Amino acid sequence: GTPGVGKTTLGKELASRAGLSYINVGDLAKEGELYEGFDEEYDCPILDEDRVIDELEDRMREGGVVVDYHGCDFFPERWFHIVFVLRTDNSFLYDRLESRGYTGKKLQDNIQCEIFQTLYEEAMESYKKEIVHQLPSNTPEDLERNLDQIMQWIEQWMKDNN
């Protein structure tokens, strides 16, 4: 999902409830300096996707991992049994991003990314359509509903695959 939709909040809580590992790819990249330059226009480092894949490969092979990142097209399809794309109405998203200090082009481009469903379409092109699901992420009630829904999916997956 787009920055600000609630991926980290959902991912950390989900991992805690389900007893899974949680990996925030942005934090992983920062800790390991997994970058290949700096984007002056967006005022942020450029992720070295190959090094991120190398860093995660062993942990992903073991399974039981919640991966939190805004993009997904560079992750191997074999890593995931299900993909959730969080969606947030622009009125909520604008305020969230503005409170993070996003301004100008960075703010506008992230809002447009959400309007045009860019990350949902990326997920649909990167994985089998039946494993990609959109979830609304506007309110605390949405968060609880999403957590309940994903926990049910995990429990069913465990029954079917163990």
N, C-alpha and C positions, 0 to 999 in steps of 0.2 A: 504494500500500500504506500500511498504518498506520505512523505513526512508529515507527522502531526495527526494521523488517523487513529493512533492508539496501539500500534504494534507492540511496543515495548511493555506497556501496561498489561496487555492481554498475554503476551508471550511469557513474561515473568510469572504472572499469576497461574497460568496454565501449567507451566513446568512445575511450579510448587504443588499444585493440587494433584497433578498426575504422577509426580515423582520422576519427572524427566529432566534431562539436562537442558539448559537454556544458553543459547549463543546469540549474542548481538554482534552481527558482522562488523558494524561500524566500530564497536569497542575492540573487537579482535584485531581489526586493521590498525587501529590507533596503538594498541599495546605492542604489536609486532612490527609497526611501521611498514605495513603492507601497501605501500603507495608507489605510483610511478610518475609523480609530478604533482603540480598544484594548478587548479583552475582559478585564474584570477577573476574571471567574470562572475563565478558563483562563490568565490572566496572560500574554497574548500579543497582538500586533497583529492587526487584522482586515485581510485582504488586499483590495485594491481590484482585483477581477477584471478590470474593463474596462481599467484602466490597464496591467495585466499583459499582456492580449491586445494592446493597442496597442504595447507595448514589444517584444513578441516577433514580431509579424506579419511583418516583413521577413525576419528570420532564419529563420522557419519556411517562408516561401515558397521560400527558397533550398534548403531540404532538408538532409539529413545531420545532423540534430540529435537528441540523446538528451535528453529532458525528464524531470526528476526532480521529482515533487511528490506529495503524498499524495492529493489529490483530482484529479478530471479532468472533472467534469460541465460546467465552464464553458469548456473548450478547444474550438475549432471541430473538428468531425469531420474536415474536409478536411486537417487538419494531420498526421494519423497514418496510417501503413500498418499498424502493429501496436501493440498495447498489452499490456504485461505487468504483472500484479498479483502482487506478492510476498506470500507467506503464511508466517507463522511461528507455531509452536506456542506457546501461551500461557506455558508454563513458561520458554521461552527469552525470549519477548517481555517478560514481567514483569521479569526480571532486567535486560534491556537498558534498559528505560525507567526502572527504579528507579536504575540507575547514571547515568542522565542527569539525575537529580534530579526526575523526575516523582513526584508524591505525590497522595494524596486523589482528588478527582473527576477530575482530568486523567489520572491513572494508570488509574483504573477505567474511565473512558469509552473510552480507547484500547484497553484489553483487550477491552471489550465490542464495540467496533468490529470487532476482529479475529474474535471469537467469532461474531458475526452476519454476517460477510462483507460488511459495509457497503460497503467500497470496491470489492470485486469486483462487487457488484450495481450500484453506481453506474456502473462501467465498462461493464457489460453493457447498461445502459439508455442510455448515452451514445454507444456506438459499435456498428457491426455486430458481432454475436456472434462471427462467424468470425475477427475480428482480435483478440479479447480472450483472453488466456491467463493462467492461474494458474501460478506457479512456487513450489515450496517453498524457503524461505530460512531454514534452521535451522543449518546447519553450513558450514564452509569447503568441504566436498565438494559441497554443494548449490550454492554460489557458482560453483565451477569448472564443474559440470555445466550450470548456467544460462548461463554465459558461452559455453561450447562450443555449446550449443543455439541461442542467439541469433546467434552468429557464423555458424553454418550457415545460419540463416534469412536473414541479411544477404547472404551470398554468393549464395544462390539468388535473392534479390530483385534483386540487381545483374545477374545473368545474364539474368533474365526481363525487366528493365526498361531495359537499356542497349543 
